């Protein structure tokens, strides 16, 4: 027997069922519910043909063409669904809970699956996560610092000792700078980044602090959702400082094993602001395997840019914290102690 459920119950279903998204591969790639698997009823080309017929000829002709496309694939649908959901418990959805999801649900029900259909489909999911007012109650702590300050390493250390962390660069598959694409997988679409971000948020405790790195609105090619960006910009910033020589070493450790041509490409991305002479020095350093010199040249540009952004930051509070050495675990514990102290002081003032 096929049943339906509302979007608010989706997260209860995730642990019990495999989510099967029956939209086309192109629709799925653009954006999908995290952890969903694609079992497309139509190929991209078939979907285009059916849509054209529906618009220019009529729904009856489109239906017949759709049936013709699907007829020979029904056995493969059942086999693939069995492979993806060996317990035969599935949630099925399409764009808005229409004919595609109901058709696949009918077939899988006939094949002995325990089937539920998400009412409203993917469209309902997007509407739900984009209207989450809950984000306003989150307590974000934004970790700032110049390029090469090891912020990502510190965030990982914070997470390892039980703190709540959102790693935006990990979600975006990009480290945020002109060099940020090196060594990363292809970036998700902005839509998928938003889906993955809100999926993480919904799993966190709004009553506890959440650490995240200070980022631009764009991380590589993806954009942060407006509601998230606004909340982030209105959150406390703790700006860390570590010795310049240690920052250089962090960059060397991170990029010295990267292909030189990729590093050269990244330097050329910032050549207008870096300046012709600095670019020549950077390229010469790469040719001579002097990665320390190349990193130092890059920091000349990034330090000026960061200082400008810091001076124009509109955050309600910006706290400065310096570390004598870079030790992610020790630095993470110091950050916790520091935030606890400023939180206590604020509470006394409010009293």
N, C-alpha and C positions, 0 to 999 in steps of 0.2 A: 504493500500500500504506500502510495506517495503522499507525503505531507509537506507543508510549507512552514516557514518561520520568518520572523521579522529580523531586520539587520541587527538590532540591539542584542540578540542572542547568538550572533555569529561566533563570538569569542568563547562561548560555552561549547559550541559545536566543534571548534578547531581541534581539540584534544581527542575527540571521539570519532571524527570522520575525516576522510580525504576530501579536499575541495577540488572539484573538477570544473574548470572554466571552459565552456564549450564555444567561446568566441573564436574568431580567426587568429592565426599566429601573429598577424600584424597588430590586432587589437590587444592581444595578450602582451606582446613585447612593449607596446606603448605604456601600459600600466595594468597591474593586476593585484589582486589581494595577496599579501605576503603568504608564502607557503602553498598557494594554489598551484595546481598542475593543469597544463593545457591539453584538452581533448577536443579539438575543433570539429564542429559539425561540418563546416564548410572550409575549404581552402580560401586564401585571400581572393583568388580569381573567381571562385564560385560565388562567394559572398557578393562580389561586385556585380556579377551577372544577375543574381537574384534581386539585388537592390535596384538595378536598372529596370528590370522587368516590372517590379512592383510599382515603380514611379511612373513609367511610361506606358505600360500595357494594363497592369491591374494585379490585384492580390491573388486572383485565381491562377493566372499564368505563372506568377512567381512561385506559388505553392507547388504547382506541378513540376516546375523546373527543379525546385529544391528537393522534392521527393526523388526525382531522377538522379540527382547528384548523390543522395544519401543511400539509395537502395543497395548499391553494390558494396557499401562500406559498413553495413550494420554488423557483420560478423567481426570485422576488425575493431569496431568500437567496443564490443563486449570483451574481446580478447585484451585490448589495451587497458580498458577499465579494470579488468581482473588483475592485470600486471601491476597497475598503479595502486589499486586498493584491494589487496588480497583478502581482507576481512569483509569485503563487499558492503562497507558502510560508507556512503558518499553523500556529499552536498553538491548539488549541481546549480550552476547559474550561467546566465548569458548577460547581455547588456542591460536589459530591464525586466527580466523575468518573463519573457515572451515565448514565442514558438520554439526557438532553438533549445532552451532549457527544458521546456515541457516535453519536447520530442525525445531528447536524450534521456530524460527521467522515465518516460514511458518504456523505452527500450531496455534500460537497465533494470527497471522494476520487473519487466517480463523475464529478464535473465536471472532473476533471483537476488538482486541487490536490495539492500535497505536504503531507500532514496529519500532525501529531503531536498526541497527547492528553496533557494534564497529569494524571498519575495522582493521584487523590485530590482533584483540583479546587481550588477556592478555599479549601476547608476545610484542605487540606494546606498551602497557602501561609500561611494565618493561623497555623497551628500552628508552622510553620517559623520565621517571623519573631518570634513571641512567645517562642520558646524559645532565642533567640540569646544564648548565654552570652558570645559574643565582645564584647559591649558592656562587660563588666567590664574588658576590657583597654584600652579607649580612654582617651586622655589628654585629658580635657576641661579647658579653661581658661574659666572663667565670667567674662564681662565685666559688672561691675555699675556702677551709677551712678544718680544721681537723674534724674527725668523731665526730658527736654530736654537730656541730656548728649551727644546725638548718637551713641549707641552703635551704632545701625544703620548710620550713615554710616561709622563706624570699621570695623565688620565688613566692609563692602563694600570698604573700602580694604585691609584685611588680605587679603581674597580676591584682590584685583587684583594683589597682590605675591606671590602664590603660597602663602599660608597656607590651611589647611583650615578651612572655616567652615560652620556650620549656622545658617541664618537661620530661627529658629523662628517669628518673626512673619510672615515671608513665606509659610511653609508653612501658617500658620493664617489668613492673610488678615485679620490683626488686629494692632494695635500694642500691645495689652495693657492699655491704660488705658480709662477711661470714654469717652475720645475716640477710641479705637483703631479703631473701626468706620468712621470717616469716610474716604471716598475709597477704600475697599476693596471688592473683589468679595465675594460671599456666601461665608461660611465653609464649609469642608468639614465632613463629619461627623467625629466623634472617631475613628471607625474608619478613615476615609480619611486623616486627618491622621497616624495611626499608620503606615499603609501607606507614605505618602510619606516620613515621617521615617526609617523603617527602610531604605527604598530608598536614601536618601541615605547613611545610615551604612554600608551594605554596599559602597558605592563608595569609601569613604575608607580611608586607610592607618592601621591601628591603632597603628603604631609612631611616628606623628607626632602632634603636638598638634592639637587641634581647638578652635577658638574658638566660643563661643556666648554669647548674651545671657542675663543673669539674668532669669528670668521666674517668675511664680506658676505653681502647678500647672495653673490654668485660664488659657488665653489666649482671651479672649472666651468663646465657647460650647464650645470644644474642650478636652479634658483630655489631659495628657501621659501616656504609658504608664508604669505603675508602675516597671518596671525602669529606664527612662530617667530618670525623675524621681529615683529613689534614687541613681543614679550621679551625676547632676548636683548633687544636694545634698551629695554626698561629694567634691566636686572643689574645686580651688583657685579662689578668687575674687580678681580684681583689680578693685578699686573705684576708678573714676576720678572726678575732680572737675574741672569747668571753671567759669570765672567765671559768676556769676549772670546778668549782662547778656547773655552769649552764649547761655545756655540759653533766655532769653526770646526772643532773636532766632531761634533754631532753631525754637521752637514757632510763632512768628509766620510764618516762612517756610513751615512745614509746613501750617498751618491757616488762614491769613488769606484764602485763596481759596476756602475751604469755605463752603457755604451757612450763613448765620447761624442758621437754625432748627435745623440739625444741631448746631451748637456750643451753642445754647441747650439743646437736648435733653440733651446730654452734661453740661452744668453741672448740670442738674436731677437727673441720675442720682446726683450726689454731694452734693446739697443738704443732707442731714442732717448730714454731717460737715463740709461747707464752712461751714455756718451761714447764717442768713437774711440777715444784713448783707452778708457776702461774696458771696452769690448775687446780691443786688440790685446790688452794685458790678460784678460780672461782666456781668450783663445790660445795665446802663447803659453799660458800656464797649463792648459789642457794638453797641448802638444808635448809639453815637457813632463807630463804626469805630476805636476805640482798642484794637487787638488786643494792644498791648504791656501795657496795663493788665489786660486779660482774662487774658493768659498769666501775669502776675505773681500774680493772684488764684488761678489754678489751682495754681500752684506752692506757695502757702501750704499748701494741703491735701496735695499730693503729697510735699512735703519732710518733713512730719511723719510721714506714713505710712512713707516710705522709711527714715527714721532709726530708727523702731521696728523695722522688719524687719531692718535692718542689725545693730542691737544684739542681736537674737535669732537671727541667722544661725548655724547649727551647722556651717558649713563647716570643714574641717580647717585651712585657712589662709585668711586674708583680708588682702590687701595693699592699701595705699592709694597712689594715684598721682595727683598733681595736674598739670594742664596750665595754662599761663598763657594760652594762646589755643586756640581750637577750629580745628584744621586736620586733617581726617581722615587725610590721607596722612602728615603729620608725626607725628600722635598714634599711628598704626598702627606706624610704625617705632620709636617710643619704647616702645610696649608690647612689641614683639618683643625689643628690647634689655633691657627690664626683666625680662621672663620668662626670658630667657637667663641673666641675672645671678643671679636667685633660684634657678634650676635648678642653676647651677654651685655656688652656696653650699651647697645641699642635698646635692649630690653629695660635696662636701668633708666635710660633717658626717657623712654616712653612711660614708665611708671611715674 
